[in-house]
Amino acid sequence: MLFNATEGSTPIGASAMPWVRFGHGKRTLVILPGLSDGLTTVRGKALPLAWSYRRLLDDLTIWVFSRKDPLPEGTSIRDMAADQAEVLRALGLERVSVMGVSQGGMIAQYLAIDHPEMVERLVLAVTAPSATETARACVSAWMKMAEAGGHQKMMADSAAKSYSEAFLRRNRLFLPLLGLVGRPKSYARYLVNARAILAFDAAAEASKITCPTLILGGGRDQIVGPDAAEQLHALIPGSRCHVYPGLGHAAFDEAPDFNGRVRDFVMEEAQEADGK
């Protein structure tokens, strides 16, 4: 199978958690995506995601998980972490490296806090230890757009706040097409995710994260704020931090060395374990 890519769904209570898997490396990396997962899950995305991470597939086996579906009203970020731990155990993934992106980074923090035995190494990308004022303003605005059915406006605003000016200029002809894709039948799942972000605050417990942690941020992040990475760095003992000064929330998509940094960090653990 191309990229060794496959997909599935693991039952959890009255719901199920969709996932995709690709790569053939000996080390496992679990990726938890951001708020966009509320619009559309990873179902059917194994090949496009594998292509995005193609340079990592010789070294890593990568699993990308959605939040469970359906997602009950009132589900918190901490609940999402508990769900993730349950599904990881069900799949036999009881000790893995984890990368959380944006909202996924919030979930990853609680996964490392509440289930430290499961997380070997932690990558926190363009995320924060709590719902910053910047994040609250963005998410609240997007919620209003979603409730009003303003999908195209919401997607355009998200892109404008995520990408660098240079990227937006290069892709200006394609940006209007964003509103034509990813429109869900209902925004209920998106709104549950969004409300969970507004209530998120792990700052007082971030010091409980004891696994090796790499924090990656954007110096012009207009969604969680340009200081979010440094805030996490100050709270997590022994963490490493790299901020891309000219990039924003989509640093994971724009920085050419982003995936390489993640691979090197995860494989560093592999080299230590193998005695290299």
Backbone as CSV, one residue per row, in Angstrom:
resi,resn,N_x,N_y,N_z,CA_x,CA_y,CA_z,C_x,C_y,C_z
1,MET,0.853,-1.193,0.000,0.000,0.000,0.000,0.890,1.245,0.000
2,LEU,0.535,2.235,-0.820,1.336,3.444,-0.940,1.527,4.098,0.419
3,PHE,2.800,4.369,0.773,3.166,4.965,2.065,2.770,4.070,3.243
4,ASN,2.350,2.843,2.968,1.836,1.974,4.023,0.677,2.660,4.740
5,ALA,-0.158,3.374,3.979,-1.224,4.187,4.560,-2.504,3.383,4.720
6,THR,-3.141,3.560,5.870,-4.411,2.910,6.145,-5.214,3.794,7.076
7,GLU,-6.471,3.467,7.252,-7.304,4.233,8.167,-8.280,3.310,8.865
8,GLY,-8.807,3.812,9.986,-9.747,3.016,10.744,-10.473,3.872,11.750
9,SER,-11.182,3.228,12.652,-11.963,3.922,13.666,-12.081,2.993,14.865
10,THR,-11.805,3.507,16.044,-11.817,2.694,17.259,-13.000,3.078,18.139
11,PRO,-13.851,2.108,18.511,-15.007,2.421,19.353,-14.581,2.986,20.709
12,ILE,-15.324,3.978,21.180,-15.120,4.517,22.524,-16.478,4.975,23.033
13,GLY,-17.031,4.213,23.975,-18.374,4.502,24.456,-19.380,4.400,23.330
14,ALA,-20.250,5.427,23.225,-21.254,5.460,22.173,-20.725,6.107,20.899
15,SER,-19.439,6.433,20.891,-18.822,7.098,19.741,-17.719,6.222,19.171
16,ALA,-16.957,6.780,18.250,-15.775,6.119,17.711,-14.758,7.194,17.375
17,MET,-13.482,6.847,17.473,-12.419,7.803,17.178,-11.760,7.435,15.850
18,PRO,-11.922,8.264,14.811,-11.278,7.995,13.526,-9.768,8.224,13.601
19,TRP,-9.026,7.446,12.816,-7.581,7.614,12.755,-7.067,7.199,11.383
20,VAL,-5.884,7.719,11.052,-5.152,7.240,9.883,-3.741,6.901,10.330
21,ARG,-3.120,5.984,9.628,-1.766,5.531,9.969,-0.960,5.402,8.691
22,PHE,0.300,5.808,8.746,1.174,5.684,7.578,2.622,5.678,8.029
23,GLY,3.505,5.257,7.132,4.921,5.151,7.458,5.285,3.748,7.886
24,HIS,6.602,3.505,7.983,7.058,2.167,8.351,8.285,2.224,9.261
25,GLY,8.448,3.331,9.963,9.561,3.445,10.897,9.314,2.678,12.178
26,LYS,10.398,2.434,12.915,10.291,1.669,14.156,9.726,2.500,15.301
27,ARG,9.854,3.823,15.201,9.358,4.710,16.255,7.975,5.230,15.887
28,THR,7.129,5.412,16.885,5.748,5.831,16.668,5.552,7.287,17.089
29,LEU,4.922,8.053,16.210,4.542,9.433,16.514,3.037,9.568,16.344
30,VAL,2.373,10.021,17.401,0.935,10.297,17.375,0.754,11.795,17.163
31,ILE,-0.071,12.172,16.189,-0.336,13.580,15.899,-1.797,13.901,16.218
32,LEU,-1.993,14.984,16.968,-3.333,15.452,17.323,-3.559,16.798,16.653
33,PRO,-4.502,16.890,15.709,-4.701,18.122,14.941,-5.480,19.187,15.707
34,GLY,-5.618,20.341,15.057,-6.242,21.495,15.690,-7.742,21.568,15.508
35,LEU,-8.253,22.777,15.646,-9.699,23.009,15.646,-10.362,22.608,14.332
36,SER,-9.623,22.617,13.242,-10.218,22.228,11.957,-10.776,20.815,11.991
37,ASP,-10.310,19.999,12.945,-10.849,18.647,13.085,-12.335,18.682,13.415
38,GLY,-12.806,19.799,13.973,-14.226,19.932,14.255,-15.072,20.071,13.007
39,LEU,-14.449,20.497,11.906,-15.162,20.644,10.641,-15.185,19.343,9.855
40,THR,-14.050,18.659,9.832,-13.948,17.403,9.085,-12.888,16.527,9.732
41,THR,-13.193,15.266,9.926,-12.273,14.358,10.593,-11.219,13.853,9.603
42,VAL,-10.345,12.977,10.072,-9.275,12.440,9.216,-9.762,11.332,8.291
43,ARG,-11.020,10.982,8.342,-11.535,9.937,7.457,-11.247,10.293,5.994
44,GLY,-10.682,9.345,5.273,-10.402,9.549,3.863,-9.165,10.377,3.568
45,LYS,-8.388,10.703,4.589,-7.242,11.595,4.395,-5.893,10.906,4.581
46,ALA,-5.862,9.588,4.614,-4.608,8.880,4.868,-3.535,9.249,3.850
47,LEU,-3.871,9.222,2.573,-2.861,9.495,1.542,-2.418,10.953,1.513
48,PRO,-3.333,11.927,1.546,-2.853,13.314,1.564,-2.028,13.647,2.794
49,LEU,-2.378,13.092,3.943,-1.588,13.339,5.151,-0.227,12.666,5.046
50,ALA,-0.212,11.445,4.517,1.064,10.752,4.340,1.984,11.536,3.417
51,TRP,1.432,12.123,2.375,2.238,12.932,1.467,2.826,14.130,2.202
52,SER,2.039,14.748,3.089,2.513,15.912,3.841,3.709,15.558,4.719
53,TYR,3.727,14.333,5.242,4.787,13.906,6.159,5.730,12.901,5.507
54,ARG,5.786,12.901,4.178,6.508,11.860,3.445,7.978,11.760,3.822
55,ARG,8.605,12.862,4.239,10.035,12.823,4.578,10.299,12.154,5.928
56,LEU,9.247,11.840,6.656,9.407,11.216,7.969,9.137,9.717,7.948
57,LEU,8.648,9.213,6.822,8.047,7.883,6.837,9.046,6.736,6.889
58,ASP,10.309,6.991,6.590,11.313,5.940,6.738,11.694,5.739,8.203
59,ASP,11.568,6.793,8.988,11.981,6.741,10.392,10.830,6.495,11.350
60,LEU,9.622,6.928,10.967,8.504,6.925,11.906,7.276,6.221,11.331
61,THR,6.512,5.621,12.206,5.145,5.235,11.897,4.251,6.274,12.558
62,ILE,3.440,6.929,11.767,2.666,8.075,12.241,1.182,7.725,12.289
63,TRP,0.563,8.065,13.403,-0.880,7.946,13.575,-1.440,9.359,13.763
64,VAL,-2.481,9.693,13.027,-3.172,10.971,13.208,-4.595,10.664,13.662
65,PHE,-4.982,11.232,14.787,-6.285,10.941,15.387,-7.198,12.152,15.342
66,SER,-8.469,11.900,15.046,-9.501,12.906,15.249,-10.045,12.789,16.663
67,ARG,-10.793,13.792,17.080,-11.573,13.627,18.294,-12.682,12.605,18.012
68,LYS,-13.227,12.010,19.062,-14.254,11.000,18.838,-15.477,11.638,18.169
69,ASP,-16.223,10.806,17.465,-17.350,11.275,16.682,-18.502,10.278,16.825
70,PRO,-19.664,10.723,17.298,-19.995,12.092,17.671,-19.278,12.536,18.942
71,LEU,-19.163,13.866,19.079,-18.490,14.474,20.219,-19.551,15.113,21.101
72,PRO,-19.794,14.545,22.295,-20.887,15.046,23.136,-20.706,16.502,23.551
73,GLU,-21.806,17.202,23.667,-21.795,18.575,24.156,-21.153,18.626,25.541
74,GLY,-20.323,19.620,25.772,-19.683,19.784,27.075,-18.367,19.040,27.220
75,THR,-17.909,18.358,26.173,-16.620,17.667,26.243,-15.501,18.695,26.403
76,SER,-14.677,18.507,27.411,-13.583,19.436,27.693,-12.290,18.953,27.044
77,ILE,-11.285,19.810,27.052,-9.969,19.422,26.551,-9.438,18.248,27.365
78,ARG,-9.650,18.278,28.666,-9.173,17.180,29.513,-9.907,15.887,29.187
79,ASP,-11.198,15.986,28.905,-11.966,14.810,28.484,-11.398,14.238,27.186
80,MET,-11.037,15.139,26.269,-10.473,14.693,24.999,-9.161,13.943,25.211
81,ALA,-8.360,14.405,26.174,-7.106,13.713,26.495,-7.390,12.332,27.078
82,ALA,-8.408,12.243,27.932,-8.775,10.947,28.503,-9.260,9.997,27.408
83,ASP,-10.059,10.515,26.478,-10.502,9.705,25.338,-9.303,9.201,24.542
84,GLN,-8.338,10.096,24.314,-7.162,9.725,23.531,-6.377,8.620,24.212
85,ALA,-6.202,8.738,25.518,-5.477,7.710,26.261,-6.186,6.362,26.161
86,GLU,-7.501,6.379,26.254,-8.269,5.132,26.181,-8.096,4.453,24.819
87,VAL,-8.150,5.246,23.761,-8.032,4.683,22.420,-6.605,4.213,22.155
88,LEU,-5.615,4.967,22.604,-4.228,4.534,22.434,-4.006,3.173,23.094
89,ARG,-4.536,3.001,24.280,-4.398,1.706,24.975,-5.108,0.605,24.201
90,ALA,-6.285,0.920,23.684,-7.044,-0.087,22.923,-6.281,-0.540,21.684
91,LEU,-5.468,0.357,21.112,-4.694,0.039,19.919,-3.307,-0.506,20.240
92,GLY,-3.001,-0.649,21.525,-1.688,-1.149,21.930,-0.586,-0.117,21.837
93,LEU,-0.947,1.151,21.761,0.033,2.246,21.682,0.191,2.857,23.070
94,GLU,0.824,2.118,23.946,0.826,2.501,25.352,1.984,3.403,25.748
95,ARG,2.971,3.580,24.853,4.058,4.535,25.117,4.561,5.042,23.773
96,VAL,4.293,6.319,23.489,4.547,6.878,22.164,5.039,8.321,22.300
97,SER,5.616,8.835,21.226,5.853,10.271,21.118,4.574,10.908,20.596
98,VAL,4.303,12.128,21.056,3.053,12.810,20.718,3.359,14.213,20.229
99,MET,2.747,14.601,19.119,2.792,15.991,18.672,1.373,16.528,18.622
100,GLY,1.128,17.598,19.350,-0.157,18.264,19.322,-0.017,19.612,18.643
101,VAL,-0.899,19.880,17.688,-0.861,21.125,16.928,-2.062,21.983,17.306
102,SER,-1.813,23.203,17.775,-2.861,24.146,18.130,-3.779,23.538,19.215
103,GLN,-5.064,23.321,18.928,-5.916,22.687,19.937,-5.392,21.301,20.287
104,GLY,-4.823,20.618,19.303,-4.237,19.314,19.591,-3.120,19.412,20.611
105,GLY,-2.403,20.536,20.627,-1.365,20.750,21.632,-1.932,20.922,23.025
106,MET,-3.134,21.468,23.113,-3.809,21.589,24.401,-4.173,20.208,24.927
107,ILE,-4.704,19.372,24.031,-5.036,17.996,24.407,-3.770,17.246,24.808
108,ALA,-2.699,17.440,24.047,-1.437,16.747,24.330,-0.882,17.124,25.695
109,GLN,-1.072,18.370,26.118,-0.602,18.775,27.443,-1.283,17.957,28.535
110,TYR,-2.600,17.816,28.449,-3.303,17.036,29.467,-2.989,15.545,29.346
111,LEU,-2.706,15.077,28.139,-2.307,13.682,27.988,-1.004,13.435,28.746
112,ALA,-0.052,14.366,28.636,1.230,14.219,29.332,1.097,14.448,30.833
113,ILE,0.163,15.296,31.238,-0.047,15.571,32.667,-0.757,14.402,33.354
114,ASP,-1.829,13.928,32.737,-2.676,12.906,33.381,-2.235,11.474,33.099
115,HIS,-1.476,11.274,32.026,-1.054,9.924,31.633,0.433,9.950,31.271
116,PRO,1.291,10.343,32.188,2.709,10.528,31.871,3.402,9.245,31.425
117,GLU,2.879,8.114,31.843,3.496,6.841,31.472,3.326,6.529,29.989
118,MET,2.433,7.252,29.314,2.146,6.959,27.919,2.958,7.812,26.952
119,VAL,3.531,8.918,27.428,4.164,9.894,26.531,5.679,9.858,26.698
120,GLU,6.372,9.363,25.673,7.838,9.328,25.686,8.419,10.714,25.462
121,ARG,7.944,11.342,24.403,8.417,12.674,24.013,7.220,13.471,23.541
122,LEU,7.290,14.773,23.762,6.142,15.631,23.495,6.570,16.812,22.632
123,VAL,5.834,17.037,21.542,6.027,18.219,20.709,4.747,19.050,20.788
124,LEU,4.894,20.298,21.191,3.760,21.211,21.297,3.945,22.305,20.257
125,ALA,3.098,22.292,19.244,3.261,23.203,18.104,2.150,24.243,18.071
126,VAL,2.534,25.496,17.948,1.637,26.649,17.850,0.444,26.519,18.797
127,THR,0.758,26.315,20.060,-0.276,26.149,21.063,0.084,26.958,22.299
128,ALA,-0.721,26.883,23.333,-0.566,27.734,24.514,-0.946,26.951,25.765
129,PRO,-0.517,27.420,26.947,-0.885,26.731,28.186,-2.295,27.039,28.660
130,SER,-2.944,28.010,28.024,-4.320,28.363,28.367,-4.923,29.120,27.190
131,ALA,-6.213,29.392,27.272,-6.866,30.165,26.217,-6.483,31.629,26.381
132,THR,-5.519,32.066,25.605,-5.052,33.447,25.682,-6.148,34.401,25.205
133,GLU,-5.972,35.679,25.498,-6.947,36.667,25.030,-7.045,36.646,23.506
134,THR,-5.890,36.482,22.848,-5.879,36.416,21.384,-6.675,35.217,20.896
135,ALA,-6.451,34.058,21.510,-7.171,32.848,21.108,-8.662,32.977,21.366
136,ARG,-9.013,33.529,22.489,-10.432,33.677,22.826,-11.141,34.575,21.815
137,ALA,-10.467,35.653,21.424,-11.068,36.564,20.454,-11.262,35.877,19.105
138,CYS,-10.234,35.148,18.651,-10.328,34.449,17.361,-11.416,33.395,17.379
139,VAL,-11.365,32.536,18.377,-12.307,31.417,18.419,-13.740,31.914,18.588
140,SER,-13.938,32.921,19.418,-15.282,33.474,19.615,-15.832,34.036,18.306
141,ALA,-14.967,34.720,17.553,-15.396,35.277,16.263,-15.755,34.166,15.290
142,TRP,-14.943,33.111,15.252,-15.229,32.000,14.340,-16.515,31.282,14.723
143,MET,-16.775,31.180,16.013,-18.018,30.555,16.456,-19.230,31.337,15.946
144,LYS,-19.152,32.661,16.017,-20.258,33.483,15.528,-20.438,33.306,14.023
145,MET,-19.334,33.229,13.300,-19.414,33.011,11.850,-20.033,31.656,11.548
146,ALA,-19.623,30.632,12.296,-20.166,29.289,12.075,-21.663,29.251,12.368
147,GLU,-22.052,29.855,13.462,-23.467,29.860,13.846,-24.319,30.604,12.820
148,ALA,-23.688,31.582,12.132,-24.409,32.343,11.110,-24.295,31.705,9.729
149,GLY,-23.588,30.573,9.654,-23.411,29.900,8.373,-22.402,30.566,7.472
150,GLY,-21.540,31.386,8.049,-20.548,32.111,7.260,-19.272,31.324,7.059
151,HIS,-19.374,30.185,6.414,-18.224,29.288,6.277,-17.087,29.936,5.496
152,GLN,-17.404,30.544,4.379,-16.358,31.143,3.551,-15.641,32.261,4.311
153,LYS,-16.387,33.063,5.024,-15.803,34.142,5.810,-14.911,33.587,6.904
154,MET,-15.347,32.516,7.563,-14.582,31.899,8.633,-13.274,31.321,8.102
155,MET,-13.337,30.627,6.978,-12.134,30.024,6.414,-11.158,31.087,5.929
156,ALA,-11.674,32.152,5.335,-10.808,33.234,4.864,-10.123,33.930,6.036
157,ASP,-10.851,34.143,7.117,-10.272,34.793,8.294,-9.223,33.900,8.939
158,SER,-9.491,32.598,8.982,-8.530,31.654,9.541,-7.232,31.659,8.741
159,ALA,-7.343,31.649,7.416,-6.148,31.674,6.569,-5.379,32.971,6.751
160,ALA,-6.091,34.086,6.778,-5.436,35.389,6.919,-4.679,35.494,8.229
161,LYS,-5.205,34.867,9.273,-4.568,34.941,10.591,-3.496,33.865,10.779
162,SER,-3.483,32.842,9.920,-2.555,31.723,10.100,-1.261,31.880,9.313
163,TYR,-1.369,32.375,8.084,-0.227,32.353,7.176,0.487,33.697,7.094
164,SER,1.738,33.630,6.676,2.534,34.840,6.509,2.026,35.643,5.313
165,GLU,2.372,36.921,5.287,1.968,37.771,4.173,2.540,37.255,2.857
166,ALA,3.760,36.759,2.892,4.384,36.239,1.674,3.605,35.044,1.140
167,PHE,3.195,34.143,2.017,2.424,32.971,1.602,1.083,33.402,1.014
168,LEU,0.425,34.334,1.675,-0.876,34.785,1.207,-0.771,35.439,-0.167
169,ARG,0.306,36.193,-0.398,0.503,36.805,-1.711,0.700,35.743,-2.785
170,ARG,1.515,34.734,-2.466,1.796,33.689,-3.449,0.550,32.878,-3.807
171,ASN,-0.367,32.782,-2.875,-1.528,31.909,-3.061,-2.842,32.689,-3.150
172,ARG,-2.764,33.956,-3.468,-3.955,34.807,-3.458,-5.039,34.323,-4.425
173,LEU,-4.637,33.654,-5.510,-5.626,33.192,-6.477,-6.407,31.978,-5.971
174,PHE,-5.811,31.238,-5.031,-6.450,30.018,-4.537,-7.241,30.232,-3.245
175,LEU,-6.942,31.299,-2.531,-7.574,31.518,-1.231,-9.099,31.610,-1.306
176,PRO,-9.667,32.240,-2.352,-11.137,32.279,-2.426,-11.793,30.902,-2.500
177,LEU,-11.010,29.876,-2.891,-11.571,28.525,-2.998,-11.739,27.857,-1.642
178,LEU,-11.112,28.434,-0.587,-11.172,27.800,0.737,-12.605,27.623,1.218
179,GLY,-13.430,28.606,0.931,-14.804,28.532,1.410,-15.657,27.507,0.691
180,LEU,-15.108,26.916,-0.371,-15.862,25.934,-1.139,-15.628,24.509,-0.659
181,VAL,-14.662,24.329,0.251,-14.353,22.984,0.742,-14.473,22.948,2.262
182,GLY,-14.688,21.749,2.779,-14.681,21.557,4.223,-15.918,22.036,4.945
183,ARG,-16.967,22.396,4.197,-18.184,22.856,4.873,-18.929,21.638,5.435
184,PRO,-19.117,21.562,6.759,-19.802,20.404,7.336,-21.324,20.527,7.198
185,LYS,-22.008,19.403,7.338,-23.473,19.439,7.333,-24.006,20.173,8.546
186,SER,-23.253,20.063,9.654,-23.612,20.737,10.901,-22.344,21.252,11.569
187,TYR,-22.463,22.385,12.239,-21.315,22.941,12.951,-21.297,22.525,14.428
188,ALA,-22.169,21.592,14.799,-22.276,21.206,16.210,-20.945,20.686,16.748
189,ARG,-20.288,19.825,16.014,-19.015,19.249,16.449,-17.940,20.330,16.549
190,TYR,-17.908,21.224,15.582,-16.956,22.334,15.595,-17.167,23.197,16.834
191,LEU,-18.409,23.482,17.163,-18.708,24.357,18.292,-18.353,23.708,19.625
192,VAL,-18.510,22.380,19.729,-18.081,21.689,20.955,-16.573,21.851,21.134
193,ASN,-15.823,21.650,20.047,-14.369,21.833,20.104,-14.008,23.270,20.476
194,ALA,-14.682,24.221,19.859,-14.380,25.630,20.101,-14.654,26.022,21.543
195,ARG,-15.778,25.586,22.080,-16.096,25.918,23.476,-15.079,25.294,24.429
196,ALA,-14.567,24.129,24.076,-13.542,23.493,24.914,-12.277,24.341,24.953
197,ILE,-11.924,24.956,23.843,-10.744,25.828,23.812,-10.950,27.019,24.738
198,LEU,-12.120,27.635,24.690,-12.387,28.820,25.508,-12.264,28.522,26.999
199,ALA,-12.531,27.275,27.388,-12.477,26.901,28.801,-11.138,26.318,29.219
200,PHE,-10.206,26.212,28.294,-8.938,25.520,28.563,-7.982,26.368,29.393
201,ASP,-7.409,25.749,30.417,-6.366,26.406,31.219,-5.574,25.335,31.966
202,ALA,-4.412,24.984,31.417,-3.536,23.991,32.040,-2.289,24.625,32.625
203,ALA,-2.250,25.949,32.696,-1.034,26.656,33.111,-0.561,26.234,34.496
204,ALA,-1.502,26.059,35.423,-1.121,25.725,36.797,-0.561,24.315,36.914
205,GLU,-0.797,23.466,35.905,-0.345,22.078,35.967,0.747,21.750,34.954
206,ALA,1.131,22.716,34.140,2.109,22.441,33.084,3.442,21.951,33.641
207,SER,3.777,22.349,34.847,5.043,21.910,35.457,5.052,20.414,35.740
208,LYS,3.886,19.758,35.673,3.808,18.314,35.871,4.276,17.532,34.647
209,ILE,4.469,18.236,33.527,4.958,17.569,32.316,6.448,17.308,32.497
210,THR,6.818,16.043,32.567,8.205,15.682,32.882,8.940,15.027,31.719
211,CYS,8.230,14.669,30.665,8.907,14.035,29.524,9.656,15.106,28.721
212,PRO,10.663,14.710,27.949,11.332,15.678,27.069,10.308,16.364,26.166
213,THR,10.369,17.684,26.106,9.348,18.454,25.398,9.982,19.477,24.471
214,LEU,9.512,19.495,23.241,9.931,20.483,22.248,8.738,21.370,21.939
215,ILE,8.950,22.677,22.047,7.889,23.652,21.782,8.255,24.439,20.534
216,LEU,7.326,24.488,19.576,7.552,25.194,18.318,6.458,26.228,18.128
217,GLY,6.843,27.473,17.885,5.851,28.533,17.758,6.160,29.491,16.633
218,GLY,5.228,30.399,16.400,5.394,31.429,15.387,5.480,32.797,16.029
219,GLY,6.490,33.552,15.675,6.691,34.869,16.266,5.647,35.888,15.861
220,ARG,4.824,35.533,14.839,3.746,36.414,14.418,2.398,35.695,14.489
221,ASP,2.273,34.825,15.470,1.050,34.033,15.620,-0.103,34.936,16.040
222,GLN,-1.105,35.044,15.179,-2.270,35.882,15.459,-3.438,35.097,16.047
223,ILE,-3.226,33.811,16.325,-4.316,32.983,16.843,-4.115,32.641,18.316
224,VAL,-2.938,32.133,18.692,-2.680,31.923,20.125,-1.809,33.026,20.702
225,GLY,-1.265,33.878,19.837,-0.423,34.975,20.291,1.053,34.675,20.097
226,PRO,1.866,35.690,19.821,3.285,35.483,19.533,4.115,35.047,20.733
227,ASP,3.578,35.197,21.941,4.330,34.842,23.149,3.950,33.484,23.718
228,ALA,3.022,32.789,23.078,2.494,31.544,23.642,3.566,30.483,23.822
229,ALA,4.439,30.338,22.836,5.485,29.309,22.930,6.412,29.583,24.106
230,GLU,6.805,30.832,24.270,7.693,31.174,25.379,6.991,30.993,26.725
231,GLN,5.700,31.243,26.763,4.941,31.008,27.996,4.980,29.535,28.376
232,LEU,4.769,28.662,27.399,4.850,27.224,27.666,6.253,26.833,28.100
233,HIS,7.229,27.368,27.408,8.634,27.063,27.714,8.972,27.399,29.158
234,ALA,8.455,28.510,29.648,8.722,28.931,31.026,8.039,28.025,32.046
235,LEU,6.967,27.359,31.641,6.187,26.551,32.575,6.593,25.084,32.614
236,ILE,7.169,24.569,31.511,7.492,23.142,31.425,8.973,22.939,31.702
237,PRO,9.329,22.306,32.803,10.744,22.157,33.179,11.549,21.426,32.108
238,GLY,12.712,21.977,31.775,13.618,21.317,30.850,13.190,21.324,29.402
239,SER,12.122,22.042,29.084,11.637,22.054,27.703,12.580,22.830,26.795
240,ARG,12.508,22.523,25.507,13.235,23.275,24.485,12.222,24.079,23.686
241,CYS,12.657,25.208,23.157,11.716,26.066,22.445,12.375,26.672,21.218
242,HIS,11.654,26.644,20.110,12.108,27.345,18.910,10.931,28.122,18.349
243,VAL,11.139,29.414,18.135,10.107,30.280,17.569,10.566,30.752,16.194
244,TYR,9.700,30.580,15.195,9.981,31.066,13.852,9.570,32.537,13.782
245,PRO,10.516,33.449,13.750,10.193,34.869,13.925,9.288,35.458,12.851
246,GLY,9.391,35.004,11.616,8.600,35.605,10.548,7.321,34.873,10.222
247,LEU,7.005,33.810,10.973,5.842,32.989,10.660,4.777,33.080,11.747
248,GLY,3.583,32.662,11.378,2.473,32.708,12.305,1.988,31.327,12.711
249,HIS,0.682,31.185,12.832,0.095,29.959,13.358,0.326,28.764,12.440
250,ALA,0.531,29.024,11.153,0.763,27.935,10.198,2.251,27.654,10.013
251,ALA,3.049,27.938,11.026,4.492,27.644,10.937,4.729,26.177,10.609
252,PHE,3.880,25.299,11.089,4.024,23.860,10.813,3.860,23.558,9.325
253,ASP,3.181,24.434,8.611,2.945,24.246,7.188,3.959,25.013,6.338
254,GLU,4.436,26.143,6.857,5.319,27.003,6.072,6.810,26.765,6.304
255,ALA,7.211,26.453,7.511,8.639,26.329,7.809,9.208,25.084,7.149
256,PRO,10.192,25.208,6.268,10.719,24.036,5.562,11.412,23.029,6.467
257,ASP,11.872,23.475,7.636,12.579,22.569,8.537,11.707,22.048,9.673
258,PHE,10.406,22.374,9.645,9.537,22.009,10.771,9.514,20.504,10.997
259,ASN,9.178,19.742,9.958,9.085,18.289,10.119,10.430,17.676,10.469
260,GLY,11.511,18.250,9.940,12.842,17.754,10.275,13.158,17.939,11.748
261,ARG,12.758,19.070,12.297,12.970,19.303,13.732,12.206,18.269,14.566
262,VAL,10.981,17.986,14.149,10.174,16.997,14.870,10.822,15.620,14.779
263,ARG,11.222,15.236,13.573,11.863,13.920,13.392,13.122,13.799,14.237
264,ASP,13.978,14.811,14.186,15.241,14.745,14.933,14.986,14.634,16.428
265,PHE,13.985,15.342,16.910,13.659,15.299,18.337,13.153,13.921,18.738
266,VAL,12.259,13.357,17.944,11.716,12.029,18.258,12.791,10.958,18.118
267,MET,13.600,11.044,17.082,14.634,10.038,16.849,15.784,10.158,17.844
268,GLU,15.932,11.304,18.458,16.936,11.453,19.503,16.671,10.468,20.629
269,GLU,15.384,10.288,20.932,15.000,9.303,21.945,15.344,7.900,21.457
270,ALA,15.140,7.662,20.159,15.430,6.339,19.611,16.934,6.043,19.698
271,GLN,17.746,7.040,19.405,19.204,6.847,19.473,19.647,6.575,20.901
272,GLU,19.030,7.285,21.861,19.377,7.050,23.265,18.987,5.637,23.674
273,ALA,17.782,5.209,23.241,17.301,3.884,23.616,18.149,2.782,22.989
274,ASP,18.652,3.060,21.781,19.457,2.053,21.087,20.936,2.113,21.468
275,GLY,21.275,3.055,22.347,22.651,3.176,22.812,23.603,3.744,21.820
276,LYS,23.096,4.606,20.885,23.941,5.201,19.860,24.486,6.538,20.348
